[in-house]
Amino acid sequence: MRTLSVKLSDGLDAKLTAAARRRKTSKSALVRKALEGVLREQGMPKPGSALDLVGDLVGCVAGPADLSVNKAHFKTFGR
């Protein structure tokens, strides 16, 4: 197993120490578990529909709401 040194703020160290005590484990084991969780989630697609994933982009472009109802837009379609 490799060793990694990490600098923590006093507040974060206090939270880590308290969490390790509550779980009755070492700070190193708790940090390893947290890193594994973050790295596992990183490779997985986010759950949700396509609309959920791009919802913040909906309505960001000005223009007609629905081009499919105006037959003039289909004059050159497919050419």
KELO-33697 format. One record per residue (C-alpha): y, z, x; residue in one letter. Coordinates in steps of 0.2 Angstrom, whole numbers, padded with zeros to 4 digits, always signed. Layout:
BEGIN
YZXa ...
REM end
This chain:
BEGIN
+0000+0000+0000m +0017-0005+0007r +0032+0007+0008t +0049+0003+0000l +0065+0013+0002s +0077+0013-0012v +0094+0021-0013k +0097+0030-0030l +0113+0037-0037s +0112+0056-0039d +0112+0054-0058g +0098+0041-0057l +0088+0052-0046d +0090+0067-0057a +0084+0057-0072k +0069+0050-0062l +0064+0068-0056t +0065+0074-0074a +0055+0060-0081a +0042+0062-0067a +0040+0081-0071r +0039+0077-0090r +0025+0065-0087r +0017+0076-0073k +0017+0062-0061t +0026+0057-0045s +0042+0048-0044k +0034+0034-0034s +0020+0032-0047a +0034+0031-0061l +0044+0019-0051v +0029+0008-0048r +0024+0008-0067k +0042+0004-0072a +0042-0011-0059l +0026-0017-0065e +0032-0017-0083g +0048-0027-0079v +0039-0040-0068l +0026-0042-0082r +0039-0045-0095e +0048-0057-0084q +0034-0070-0084g +0031-0069-0103m +0041-0079-0116p +0052-0070-0127k +0045-0067-0145p +0054-0076-0159g +0057-0093-0166s +0067-0106-0158a +0082-0101-0169l +0081-0083-0163d +0081-0089-0145l +0096-0101-0147v +0105-0091-0161g +0120-0088-0150d +0123-0106-0148l +0123-0111-0167v +0140-0116-0172g +0147-0117-0155c +0151-0136-0157v +0164-0142-0169a +0159-0157-0180g +0151-0162-0196p +0138-0149-0202a +0125-0162-0206d +0125-0180-0201l +0109-0184-0211s +0119-0185-0227v +0131-0198-0222n +0123-0216-0222k +0137-0222-0211a +0129-0213-0196h +0113-0222-0198f +0120-0240-0196k +0116-0241-0178t +0102-0229-0178f +0087-0236-0168g +0097-0250-0159r 
REM end
